């Protein structure tokens, strides 16, 4: 799951960057996804630390980048 999401986020970022539009993207949805990754990192830190934590962190940064682009392009719709 984390690998598939890890592949999907760069594709979504590229689409947003090339179209300069966030039409159909929900900031609230992105926020909930980010919260899921944050809780995943916390779980790994507290209960089961392993290399998978880096996938959660990487995906979290990609979601943050998508959120930043949402703010950049929200008025272009």
PyMOL commands that set and color helices and strands:
alter all, ss='L'
color gray80, all
select helices_A, chain A and resi 2-19+27-46+52-76
alter helices_A, ss='H'
color red, helices_A
deselect
rebuild
show_as cartoon
